[in-house]
Amino acid sequence: MKIKVYKILNKTNVEGPGCRFCIWTQGCSRRCKGCWQSGTWDFNGGEFVDVEKLYTEITNTKGIEGVTFLGGEPFEQPEAVSLLAGMVKKVSLSVVTFTGYYLEELINLNNKHVNRLLENTDLLIDGPFVEELYDLSRPWTGSANQRYHFLTNRYNSDILAEYKNKLEIRLQKNGCVFVNGMGNFKKTVNTLCTM
């Protein structure tokens, strides 16, 4: 089975608690106005990566606390993403999943793969990005409507006091700059372009 992937970061400290292996899925029908990851929307973009290959890469990455799925929209590939989430949970890694859907919408789908991904997610951060509700005061969220759901006992709301939104900036081999995390991207991009 394969996941359509936009980007992979083997180690990041800004996409959930601790150091994480991060997978941006490709394809999103939500297409939130103001989303800075619009490159992940097109279902024809990205590349297919075998779940077993991703699992091997994850388990060979030392020093990570868990895996983060974001997008794009992970719940638009629930069968493959839930399979990988279940595999990494079996080796005691945590799973954080970001979604533009609300938890209630996902539950109402009554889809076994969606349910399996929820069952294998420790922390779900839900809700679409709403430009008019822009808010960076809480970790890992960009608008005030987005919510945290602690679906297992791995994490609880106490961790929210331990983290602030941050950005990581990487210069890639092809000369492109890749920015991830949560922050004021317009200001960051303008600063990068004027240096």
C-alpha positions in Angstrom: 0.0 0.0 0.0 1.2 3.5 -0.8 0.7 7.0 0.6 0.8 10.0 -1.7 3.3 12.3 -0.1 4.1 16.0 -0.6 7.1 16.2 1.8 8.9 14.2 4.5 11.1 15.6 7.3 13.0 12.9 9.2 13.4 15.2 12.2 11.5 18.3 13.2 10.9 20.0 16.6 8.0 22.2 15.6 5.2 19.9 14.4 4.0 18.4 17.7 5.6 17.4 21.0 9.2 16.4 21.0 11.4 15.6 18.0 9.1 14.1 15.3 9.2 12.4 11.9 6.8 14.4 9.8 4.8 13.4 6.7 2.9 15.9 4.7 0.3 14.0 2.6 -0.6 15.2 -0.9 -4.1 16.2 -1.7 -6.7 18.3 0.1 -10.3 19.1 -0.9 -10.7 21.5 2.0 -8.5 24.2 0.5 -8.8 26.7 3.3 -8.5 30.3 2.3 -5.1 31.6 3.4 -3.5 28.2 3.9 0.2 28.6 3.4 0.5 24.9 2.2 -1.5 25.3 -1.0 1.2 23.2 -2.8 -0.3 20.1 -0.9 -3.8 20.6 -2.4 -3.4 19.1 -5.8 -4.2 15.3 -5.8 -2.1 15.0 -9.0 1.0 16.3 -7.2 3.5 14.6 -4.9 4.7 11.1 -5.2 3.5 7.7 -4.0 5.7 6.1 -1.2 5.2 2.6 0.0 4.0 2.3 3.6 6.6 -0.4 4.4 9.4 1.9 3.1 8.1 4.8 5.2 7.9 2.5 8.3 11.5 1.4 7.8 12.7 5.0 7.4 10.8 6.0 10.6 12.2 3.1 12.6 15.7 3.8 11.4 15.5 7.4 12.5 17.0 7.7 16.0 15.9 10.1 18.7 12.3 10.7 17.6 9.3 10.7 19.9 6.8 10.0 17.2 5.3 10.7 13.8 3.2 13.7 12.7 0.8 13.5 9.8 -0.4 16.7 8.2 -1.1 17.9 4.7 -2.7 18.2 2.5 -5.4 16.2 4.4 -4.3 12.9 6.0 -8.0 11.8 6.3 -8.4 11.8 2.5 -6.0 8.8 2.5 -7.3 7.1 5.6 -6.5 3.5 4.7 -2.8 4.0 4.0 -2.2 6.6 6.7 -4.1 4.5 9.4 -2.0 1.4 8.4 1.2 3.3 8.9 0.0 4.9 12.2 -0.9 1.5 13.5 2.6 0.2 12.6 4.4 3.0 14.4 2.2 2.8 17.5 3.3 -0.9 17.8 6.9 0.3 18.3 5.8 2.8 21.0 6.1 5.9 18.8 3.4 8.6 19.3 1.1 9.8 16.5 -0.1 13.4 16.0 -2.5 14.0 13.2 -3.6 17.4 11.9 -6.9 17.7 10.0 -9.0 20.4 8.4 -12.1 18.4 9.4 -13.7 18.6 12.9 -13.6 15.4 14.9 -17.4 15.2 14.8 -17.3 15.3 11.0 -14.8 12.4 10.9 -16.8 10.3 13.3 -20.0 10.9 11.3 -18.3 9.5 8.2 -18.5 6.1 9.9 -15.6 4.9 7.8 -13.5 2.0 9.2 -10.2 3.5 8.0 -11.0 6.9 9.4 -11.9 5.3 12.7 -8.7 3.3 12.7 -6.6 6.4 12.1 -8.4 8.1 15.0 -7.8 5.0 17.2 -4.1 5.2 16.4 -3.8 9.0 16.9 -2.6 10.2 20.3 -3.2 13.9 19.6 -5.6 15.1 17.0 -5.5 18.8 16.1 -8.7 19.5 14.2 -10.6 22.2 12.3 -10.0 24.2 9.1 -7.7 27.2 9.0 -10.0 30.2 9.2 -8.1 33.3 8.1 -10.5 35.7 10.0 -9.7 33.8 13.2 -5.9 33.9 12.7 -4.3 33.2 16.1 -0.8 32.1 16.9 -1.2 32.2 20.7 -1.4 28.4 21.1 1.1 25.8 19.9 0.7 24.1 16.5 -2.5 26.0 15.6 -3.1 28.9 13.2 -6.6 29.9 13.9 -8.7 30.2 17.1 -11.3 27.6 16.0 -8.8 24.7 15.8 -8.9 22.3 18.7 -6.8 19.7 20.5 -8.2 16.2 21.2 -6.1 13.9 23.4 -7.4 10.6 22.2 -5.1 8.4 24.3 -3.3 8.9 27.6 0.0 9.5 25.9 -0.4 13.3 26.1 -2.7 15.6 28.0 -3.4 19.4 28.0 -0.4 20.0 30.3 1.9 19.8 27.3 0.4 22.9 25.8 2.2 25.0 28.4 5.5 23.5 27.4 5.5 24.6 23.7 5.2 27.8 21.7 4.8 28.1 18.0 8.1 28.2 16.2 9.5 28.0 12.7 12.2 25.9 11.2 14.0 27.2 8.1 16.0 24.8 6.0 18.1 25.5 2.9 17.6 22.5 0.6 20.2 21.0 -1.8 18.4 22.5 -4.8 18.8 26.0 -3.3 15.1 26.3 -2.2 14.2 27.4 1.3 11.7 25.2 3.2 9.9 26.7 6.1 7.8 24.6 8.5 6.1 25.0 11.8 3.6 27.7 12.8 4.3 31.4 12.5 3.8 34.5 10.6 4.7 33.2 7.1 4.1 36.4 5.2 6.5 38.3 7.5 9.0 35.4 7.3 8.9 35.1 3.5 9.2 38.9 3.1 12.2 38.9 5.4 13.8 36.0 3.5 13.2 37.7 0.2 14.8 41.0 1.3 18.0 39.6 2.7 
